[in-house]
Amino acid sequence: MTSEVEQPTAASEALGYEQARDELIEVVRRLEAGGTTLEESLALWERGEELAKICRRRLDGARARLDAALAEESEATAEGEDGGR
């Protein structure tokens, strides 16, 4: 059972950041509202953990792309400055 939680399903991985975030918000809302059985609460918690991991991976990927673009821009600027000498 642990491997299912640690490794998101292919359908979950196909979720975009916004979709995963919106579903995570709904999961949290349902957990905070209460009125669910222990089993339902555990299932919601596990789904929330999976969604949070998806969001984190998407954000980390976006950060890496941004860092790469900024590094490229910095290199291009540095090369432009050296070319004028």
Secondary structure as UniProt FT lines:
FT   HELIX           2..6
FT   HELIX           10..13
FT   HELIX           17..33
FT   HELIX           38..83
//
